[in-house]
Amino acid sequence: MTAESRREMLLVAHNGRADAPVAVRKAAEQFAASGVAVRVLEDEADELGLTGATVVPAGPSAAEGCELVIVFGGDGTLLRAAEYGRASRTPLLGVNLGHVGFLAEAEPEDLTSVVTRVLTRDYAVEERMTIDVTVTVGNTPVTRGWALNEASVEKGSPERMLELVAEIDGRPLSRWGCDGVIFATPTGSTAYAFSAGGPIVWPEVAALLLVPISAHALFARPMVVSPDSVLAVEVVSNNGGAGVMWCDGRRRVDLPLGARVQACRGEWPVLLARLQTAPFTDRLVRKFDLPVWGWRERRRDGGDA
């Protein structure tokens, strides 16, 4: 087998779930039987107990050279795996072991057919928009980050409130006393932004979302803006407490008074491998268990079902 024809998958699992190693081992055995190599992360190798797998450190280069990152867990595990797949432009495919698993493509009972479809390359790849964020204090950039779902600026203490000034495209929008503000992508519109009262945006829509969290103001509605817009908030008062920025709920940056957080469309998208061809509406109904009884489906012959 030449280097060009060699196929390899990075398998990432939810730490601490008893069913995760079982699912990973089942997939690995099926891949091995077809001559496809597998790779696992160093900090998961002992728990997974795979023989013959290549062990690599967790980091931006973990998925380099892999065809797919196959994720066994919920959306949190997939967001963690996105940190490995984004840098190497490796698509992620999720097998849901969590609750909602909105980003996942399959359930555990479908695992055999999932691996079969991967082996035959029977999947599509789509790009998901990300956001890049920059934190500055004064005129000095202090950190940069990115997110697939959202970057949130939040109060650091439950008893405190943040005073933020929001701006869009370099123009002031409003000042809010609030619990925080969420900058979200369409992918993230069904996650934290949704819980905070934001709208659901279809994945193929190019847009950025700005969603205030529990703002004490007359004008504090969620906003959907151009994907080319630049969103920002500045911490003008933290009432003696600390502010904090979270990227996808995973990567934390403390925010002092006067910190400015700017968000814009990410330079690098995240790639997702897709097995399902159903409309996004069907995914919403299935994942959120929405009541659709009473809907009269139109038959192909034009009559009512």
C-alpha positions in Angstrom: 0.0 0.0 0.0 1.4 3.3 -1.0 1.5 6.4 1.3 -1.0 8.0 -1.1 -3.5 5.1 -0.8 -3.2 4.5 2.9 -6.3 5.5 4.8 -6.3 6.4 8.5 -9.0 7.7 10.9 -8.6 9.5 14.2 -11.1 8.2 16.8 -12.0 10.6 19.6 -14.2 9.4 22.5 -16.1 11.0 25.4 -14.0 10.6 28.5 -15.7 8.7 31.3 -18.6 7.2 29.4 -18.7 3.4 29.7 -20.2 2.9 26.3 -17.6 5.0 24.5 -14.7 2.4 24.5 -17.1 -0.3 23.4 -18.2 1.7 20.4 -14.7 2.8 19.5 -13.4 -0.8 19.7 -16.2 -2.0 17.5 -15.5 0.6 14.9 -11.7 0.0 15.1 -12.2 -3.7 14.5 -14.3 -3.1 11.4 -11.7 -0.6 10.1 -8.8 -3.0 10.7 -10.6 -5.8 8.9 -10.7 -3.5 5.8 -7.1 -2.5 6.1 -7.8 1.1 7.4 -5.5 2.3 10.1 -6.8 4.1 13.2 -5.3 6.7 15.5 -6.2 7.6 19.1 -5.3 10.4 21.4 -2.6 9.8 24.0 -4.8 10.7 26.9 -7.5 8.3 25.8 -5.4 5.4 24.7 -5.4 3.5 28.0 -9.2 3.8 28.5 -9.9 2.7 24.9 -7.5 -0.3 25.1 -7.0 -0.6 21.3 -4.3 -2.8 20.0 -2.6 -1.8 16.8 -3.7 1.9 17.0 -1.3 4.7 16.5 -1.2 6.9 19.6 -0.7 10.7 19.1 -0.6 13.7 21.4 -3.8 15.8 21.7 -3.2 19.0 19.8 -3.5 20.8 16.4 -1.5 18.1 14.6 -3.4 15.1 16.0 -5.5 14.7 12.8 -2.9 15.5 10.2 -3.0 12.9 7.4 -6.3 11.4 8.5 -9.3 11.1 6.3 -11.8 11.7 9.1 -12.0 12.5 12.8 -14.8 10.1 14.0 -16.2 11.4 17.3 -18.0 9.1 19.9 -19.9 11.3 22.3 -22.1 14.3 22.4 -21.8 17.9 21.0 -19.2 18.7 23.7 -16.9 15.9 22.5 -17.3 17.1 18.9 -16.4 20.6 19.9 -13.3 19.3 21.5 -12.5 17.2 18.4 -13.0 20.3 16.3 -9.8 21.7 17.8 -7.9 18.8 16.2 -9.7 18.7 12.8 -9.8 22.4 12.1 -6.1 23.0 11.8 -5.6 20.1 9.4 -8.9 20.6 7.5 -10.0 17.1 8.5 -13.8 16.5 8.5 -15.5 15.4 11.7 -18.2 12.7 11.8 -20.2 12.4 15.1 -21.7 9.2 16.6 -24.0 10.4 19.3 -23.5 9.0 22.8 -24.9 12.1 24.5 -28.4 13.5 24.9 -29.3 15.8 22.0 -26.2 15.4 19.9 -27.3 18.0 17.4 -24.0 17.9 15.5 -23.9 14.1 15.3 -24.8 12.2 12.2 -25.6 8.8 13.7 -26.7 6.9 16.8 -24.8 4.0 18.3 -27.1 1.3 16.8 -26.1 2.6 13.4 -22.4 2.2 13.9 -21.9 -0.8 11.6 -23.5 1.0 8.7 -21.7 4.2 9.5 -18.3 2.5 9.2 -19.4 0.7 6.0 -20.3 4.1 4.5 -17.0 5.6 5.6 -15.2 2.7 4.0 -17.0 3.2 0.7 -16.6 7.0 1.0 -20.3 7.3 0.9 -20.5 10.7 2.7 -20.5 14.4 1.9 -18.5 17.1 3.4 -19.8 20.6 4.3 -18.1 23.7 5.6 -19.4 25.2 8.8 -18.6 28.9 9.5 -16.5 29.7 12.6 -15.8 33.0 14.4 -12.4 34.5 15.3 -12.2 36.6 18.4 -9.6 39.0 19.7 -9.3 40.4 23.2 -7.5 43.7 23.6 -6.8 45.9 26.7 -6.1 49.4 25.7 -4.7 49.1 22.2 -2.8 45.9 23.0 -4.1 42.5 21.8 -3.8 40.1 24.7 -5.2 36.9 23.2 -6.9 35.5 20.1 -9.3 32.6 19.8 -11.9 31.0 17.7 -15.2 29.1 18.1 -17.4 26.8 16.0 -20.6 27.5 18.1 -20.1 30.7 20.0 -17.9 33.0 22.0 -19.6 34.3 25.1 -18.6 37.3 27.3 -20.0 36.6 30.7 -19.9 37.8 34.3 -17.5 35.9 36.4 -19.5 35.9 39.6 -23.2 34.9 40.0 -23.9 37.9 42.2 -22.3 40.5 39.8 -23.5 42.1 36.7 -21.5 43.2 33.7 -21.9 46.6 32.1 -21.1 46.3 28.4 -21.1 48.6 25.4 -21.9 46.7 22.2 -20.9 47.8 18.8 -21.4 46.6 15.2 -19.0 47.6 12.4 -17.2 50.2 14.5 -20.4 52.0 15.5 -21.9 51.9 19.1 -25.1 50.0 19.4 -26.2 50.1 23.1 -25.0 49.8 26.7 -26.4 46.9 28.7 -26.3 45.8 32.3 -26.4 42.1 31.7 -25.2 38.6 32.5 -23.3 38.7 29.2 -23.4 38.6 25.4 -23.1 35.7 22.9 -21.5 36.0 19.5 -22.7 32.9 17.6 -22.5 31.2 14.2 -25.5 29.6 12.5 -24.2 26.2 13.8 -24.2 27.7 17.3 -27.7 29.1 16.9 -29.1 25.8 18.3 -26.8 25.8 21.3 -26.1 28.4 24.0 -27.6 31.2 21.8 -30.8 29.3 21.5 -31.0 28.8 25.3 -30.5 32.6 25.7 -33.5 33.4 23.4 -31.7 33.7 20.1 -33.2 32.6 16.7 -32.4 29.4 15.0 -30.5 30.0 11.7 -30.2 27.4 9.0 -26.6 26.2 8.6 -26.3 27.3 5.0 -27.2 30.9 5.9 -24.1 33.0 6.2 -24.6 35.3 9.2 -23.4 36.2 12.6 -25.6 36.4 15.7 -25.4 38.8 18.7 -27.5 37.6 21.6 -27.6 39.5 24.9 -28.0 37.4 28.1 -30.5 38.7 30.6 -29.9 42.3 29.7 -31.6 45.0 31.7 -32.6 47.3 28.8 -35.5 48.1 26.6 -33.5 47.4 23.5 -31.9 44.0 24.0 -33.2 41.8 21.3 -31.1 39.1 19.5 -29.7 40.3 16.2 -28.7 38.6 13.0 -26.1 40.5 11.0 -24.0 40.2 7.9 -21.2 37.6 7.9 -18.8 40.4 7.0 -19.7 42.5 10.1 -17.4 43.0 13.0 -19.1 42.6 16.4 -17.5 43.9 19.6 -18.3 44.5 23.3 -16.3 46.5 25.8 -16.4 45.9 29.6 -17.1 49.3 31.0 -18.0 48.1 34.5 -17.8 44.8 36.2 -19.0 45.9 39.6 -15.9 44.7 41.3 -16.1 41.2 39.8 -14.3 39.6 36.9 -15.6 39.1 33.4 -14.8 36.0 31.4 -14.8 35.0 27.8 -15.6 31.4 26.8 -15.0 29.9 23.3 -17.4 27.0 22.8 -17.6 26.7 26.5 -14.2 25.1 26.6 -11.4 27.8 26.3 -11.5 30.5 29.0 -10.0 34.0 29.0 -10.4 36.3 32.0 -11.5 39.9 31.1 -10.4 42.9 33.2 -12.2 46.2 33.3 -11.7 47.9 29.9 -11.2 44.7 28.0 -12.6 44.8 24.4 -13.7 41.6 22.7 -14.1 41.6 18.9 -15.6 38.9 16.8 -15.7 38.3 13.1 -16.1 35.6 10.6 -13.4 32.9 11.1 -10.6 32.5 8.6 -10.8 28.7 8.8 -14.2 26.9 8.7 -14.7 23.5 10.4 -15.6 20.6 8.0 -18.4 18.2 8.9 -18.9 14.8 7.2 -22.6 14.2 6.5 -24.4 10.9 6.0 -27.9 12.4 6.2 -29.5 14.1 3.3 -32.7 15.1 5.1 -33.7 18.8 5.3 -32.5 20.7 8.3 -36.2 21.0 9.4 -36.2 17.2 9.9 -33.1 17.4 12.1 -34.7 20.1 14.2 -37.9 18.0 14.7 -35.9 14.8 15.5 -33.3 16.3 17.8 -35.7 18.6 19.7 -38.5 16.0 19.6 -40.9 18.7 18.3 -44.7 17.8 18.0 -45.7 17.7 14.4 -48.8 15.5 14.7 -51.7 16.9 12.6 -49.4 17.9 9.7 -51.0 16.8 6.5 -48.2 15.7 4.2 -48.8 16.3 0.5 -48.7 13.1 -1.5 -46.7 12.8 -4.6 -49.9 12.6 -6.7 -51.0 16.0 -5.3 -53.6 14.7 -2.9 -53.7 14.9 0.9 -52.1 12.1 2.9 
